[in-house]
């Protein structure tokens, strides 16, 4: 087909995808969240709500799985979704310096299905094992007038001595320690789904690893970073971040500094696949996905070296500087 014969619809489809164009505007979402928090009243903590209960904080985090559920629905396999639900909550507590201790889930369905519920429950149990938390109950709501398919969310509770909670503010000169992700985790799936289904079905082999399907790759469970808490508490950790929605701009939640990333973990093949299939720009990829690094912490250089030595797969990936609030990575400058 010559260029003169390309239709307007085909030309639009050839353009690069953005997260906002697929229906998720991160800026609008953050503004809505801030409005909700403002209406509900103030609370301490960036990743978790902290309640003063004397010599400890009770911490609470709540989250769901997002449109990763639609990938599970497409292949009728919900066996890993519970792990993701657990991870998105437990990791937020860990980023605050809080040990997760208990979890409750909320499953809303259009039509109850025993097999699906059993698969989700098995994932929750595995997630609880990985996070080291107790599953203390849950609720299933049947709401055909509200829910199409199903949705799952949960709330994780944690406890921490007051002097164990991370201050939450990085300092200039801090080293940034990072831990690799397990893949795409549970953020940016609206963009990823739109990209990969342009030319593929979910059941197609994943080209870089054809022994598994595209759906299997997208459904790789979110890593739970329970093992980072002890070494970070043993060090003078100033702040930590779980790299979720907003991608690398999440680092600015550790304070209004310049974050210079010089040695990030390589992105897994799924990211290159999504980028190529959706002709997504490098900047949009790094503003949407973790791109291979799922958890970071800012702390003095000497402490950073001790944390790396105590961790199986951590390394120093950059440092914190005074200057414009932004993240520099792979030739990009990302601003929140």
VENPEFEN-V925068 format. One record per helix or strand. SS is the DSSP state (@ for helix, = for strand). FROM is the first residue (numbers start at 1). TO is the last residue. If there is no record, write none. Layout:
BEGIN
ss=SS from=FROM to=TO
ss=SS from=FROM to=TO
END
This chain:
BEGIN
ss=@ from=3 to=5
ss=@ from=8 to=14
ss=@ from=26 to=40
ss== from=44 to=44
ss== from=49 to=52
ss== from=56 to=64
ss=@ from=68 to=75
ss=@ from=81 to=95
ss== from=99 to=109
ss=@ from=114 to=131
ss== from=134 to=142
ss== from=150 to=161
ss=@ from=162 to=164
ss== from=175 to=180
ss=@ from=189 to=196
ss== from=205 to=206
ss== from=209 to=213
ss=@ from=214 to=218
ss=@ from=228 to=234
ss== from=237 to=242
ss=@ from=247 to=254
ss== from=258 to=261
ss=@ from=269 to=278
ss=@ from=282 to=288
ss== from=293 to=299
ss=@ from=301 to=310
ss== from=314 to=321
ss== from=326 to=329
ss== from=332 to=334
END
